[in-house]
Amino acid sequence: MRQNYSIIMIFSLMVIFGCDPERREKCEWYLMPDKERRGQTEENMIPVCARNLKSSKEDCRLQTTLKFAEHAWNRKFRYIDLKVESYGNPRSISQIEFCEPPNKPQKSAK
């Protein structure tokens, strides 16, 4: 009986810690502006956060250009697919592989 309990505990721990507890591999991350760090980035860059609204996790050590931030607006990605150029503070985003293609502009109703 004691041996069965040990096996069940080991299996349970493997399931709990073996998966993705911070949800970095899920398509649940968004790039959002960070108003608190305004003025603390390099020239021509804006501060942004990678946020997971389901798990309430975020990484606000990031910066990118306004053009890339607009391109990334409201598009989901996996945190593991976010690539940075530098590992300083703030980190410059070089690339993100998004989970879906960009939204097409909607036609205005006439």
N, C-alpha and C positions, 0 to 999 in steps of 0.2 A: 504494500500500500504506500509506504513511504517513497519507494522508488518511482511509482506512478506519479506521485505529487511532484517530485523533482523534475520529471520529464515534462509534465504539464507546465511548471513554472519556467523552465528553460525555453520551451516552445513559445510561451506567452511573451517572454522578454524579447525573443527574436522577432516576433511579429510587431511588437511595440517599437523597438529601436531599429529594426531592420528596414522599415519603410521610410517614407519621406515626411517626418514630423513637421518640418518647416514649410512644406508644400512647394519647394523650389522647382520640382519637376512637373508641376501642374500648370496648365494654361490659365492662370488666375491673376497674373501680375499686370499692372498698368504703370505707365510712366506719367507722373503728375508733377506740376510745379511745386516748388518749396519756397513759400513766402518768407520763412524765418531766416533763410540764409541769403537773402537778396543782398547783392553787393559784395559777397565773399567768394565770387568765382573769377576766373580769368576773363580777360576782355573778350567781348562778343559771345560769351557763354551765359547760360541761365542755370540756376540751381534746380534740380529735379529730384524726385524720390521714386524709387521702384516700390510700389505698394501692392500688397495682397489684401484685398478687402474682406476675404473670407476668413483668413487666419489672423488678421490684424498685424501682420509683419510688414516691415518697411526697411529700406536702405536709402538714407537721405544723404549719402556722401557723394552724390553724382552731379555731373554737369554735362550740358550738351548745348548745341546751337538752337536758336529759336526755330529754325527751319526743320531740324530733325524732331524737335519736341512737337511741332504741329503735325508732322508726318506720323508720329507715334501716338497722337492723341486718341484715346478711347479704343486702342488696339491691345489685345491680350498677347502675352508672351510668357515663356518659361524663364524663371530667374537664371537658370543654368545656361540659357541662350543669350544672355546679356554679356557683351564683350566690352572691356575697357582698355584704353590706351595706356593709362598710367595708374599706378596703385597708390598714389599720394592722396591727399585730402584737399580738394575734391577730386574724384576720379572722373576722367573724361570718357564718355561713352563713344566707342568706335563703331559698334554694330549691335543690332538686336534682330534675331530671327523671330518674326511674329508668327502666331498660330494660324492666322487667317489673312487673306489678301486685304489690301486697303479698301475702305468704304468708298463706293462710287458716289460722286456728287448727285444729289437728288434733283430731279427736274422740278422747277417751280410750277405750281398749279395756276392755270390761267382761267 
